[in-house]
Amino acid sequence: MNSQLKKGVLEMMVLHQLAERDCYGYELVQEISKHIQMSEGTVYPLLRRLKKEGLLTTYMQESESGPARKYYELTAEGAQALQAQRLEWETFAAKVSAFLGGESE
């Protein structure tokens, strides 16, 4: 998949996953990688930015298999951002599909 396309939807996918449940960074990468190919190095700068923008919060939780992990949690502002991004994505995808399929709006 084109890297520019991935960049455009990665934020929405992260927010969506965190709307489902809190996750630590590597876990997010594993879940999203089931659907699109991505690396750990891609998600951590995004998580820092989303936290700085107030869309996420973090907390530490002890791990049974090693050191404590930083978990990411969606804020109310993050949920609103996800809703807006989903609507924008659905509108955009429908227009592109209509164009590629030769349908008129």
C-alpha positions as CSV (number, residue, x, y, z in Angstrom):
1,M,0.0,0.0,0.0
2,N,1.2,3.5,-0.8
3,S,2.9,5.1,2.2
4,Q,1.0,8.4,1.8
5,L,-2.3,6.5,1.9
6,K,-1.2,4.8,5.1
7,K,-0.2,8.0,6.7
8,G,-3.6,9.5,5.9
9,V,-5.5,6.8,7.8
10,L,-3.1,5.7,10.5
11,E,-4.3,8.3,13.0
12,M,-7.9,7.2,12.5
13,M,-6.9,3.6,13.0
14,V,-5.0,4.3,16.2
15,L,-7.9,6.3,17.6
16,H,-10.3,3.5,16.6
17,Q,-8.3,0.9,18.3
18,L,-8.1,2.9,21.4
19,A,-11.8,3.5,21.3
20,E,-12.1,-0.3,21.6
21,R,-9.7,-0.7,24.5
22,D,-6.6,0.9,26.0
23,C,-3.3,-0.4,24.5
24,Y,0.4,0.0,24.9
25,G,2.4,1.0,21.9
26,Y,3.7,-2.3,20.7
27,E,0.2,-3.8,21.1
28,L,-1.2,-1.0,18.9
29,V,1.4,-1.8,16.2
30,Q,0.5,-5.5,16.4
31,E,-3.2,-4.9,16.1
32,I,-3.0,-2.4,13.2
33,S,-0.4,-4.5,11.4
34,K,-3.0,-7.2,11.1
35,H,-4.7,-4.9,8.5
36,I,-1.9,-2.8,7.0
37,Q,1.8,-3.1,7.1
38,M,3.5,-0.6,9.4
39,S,6.5,-0.3,11.7
40,E,6.9,0.6,15.4
41,G,8.8,3.7,14.4
42,T,5.7,5.0,12.6
43,V,3.3,4.9,15.6
44,Y,5.3,6.3,18.5
45,P,5.7,9.9,17.0
46,L,2.0,9.8,16.2
47,L,1.1,8.7,19.8
48,R,3.3,11.6,21.2
49,R,1.5,14.1,19.0
50,L,-2.0,12.8,19.8
51,K,-1.2,13.0,23.5
52,K,0.1,16.5,23.1
53,E,-3.1,17.5,21.3
54,G,-5.2,16.1,24.2
55,L,-6.7,13.2,22.2
56,L,-4.9,10.6,24.4
57,T,-3.8,10.2,27.9
58,T,-1.3,7.7,29.3
59,Y,-0.9,5.6,32.4
60,M,1.6,3.0,33.6
61,Q,0.6,-0.6,34.3
62,E,2.6,-3.4,35.7
63,S,3.4,-6.2,33.3
64,E,3.6,-9.9,34.2
65,S,6.3,-10.4,31.7
66,G,8.6,-7.5,32.3
67,P,8.7,-3.8,33.2
68,A,5.7,-1.6,33.6
69,R,4.1,-0.6,30.3
70,K,2.7,2.8,29.2
71,Y,-0.9,2.4,28.1
72,Y,-2.7,4.9,25.9
73,E,-6.3,5.8,26.6
74,L,-8.7,7.8,24.3
75,T,-10.0,11.1,25.8
76,A,-13.4,12.6,25.1
77,E,-11.7,14.9,22.7
78,G,-10.1,11.9,21.0
79,A,-13.5,10.2,20.6
80,Q,-14.9,13.4,19.0
81,A,-11.9,13.5,16.7
82,L,-12.4,9.9,15.7
83,Q,-16.0,10.5,14.9
84,A,-15.2,13.5,12.7
85,Q,-12.4,11.6,10.9
86,R,-14.6,8.6,10.3
87,L,-17.3,10.8,8.7
88,E,-14.7,12.6,6.6
89,W,-13.2,9.3,5.5
90,E,-16.5,7.8,4.6
91,T,-17.5,10.8,2.5
92,F,-14.1,10.8,0.8
93,A,-14.0,7.1,0.1
94,A,-17.6,7.2,-1.3
95,K,-16.6,10.0,-3.7
96,V,-13.4,8.2,-4.9
97,S,-15.4,5.0,-5.4
98,A,-18.1,6.8,-7.3
99,F,-15.4,8.4,-9.5
100,L,-13.6,5.2,-10.1
101,G,-16.8,3.4,-10.8
102,G,-18.1,6.1,-13.2
103,E,-21.1,6.9,-11.0
104,S,-22.4,10.4,-10.8
105,E,-23.1,11.9,-7.4
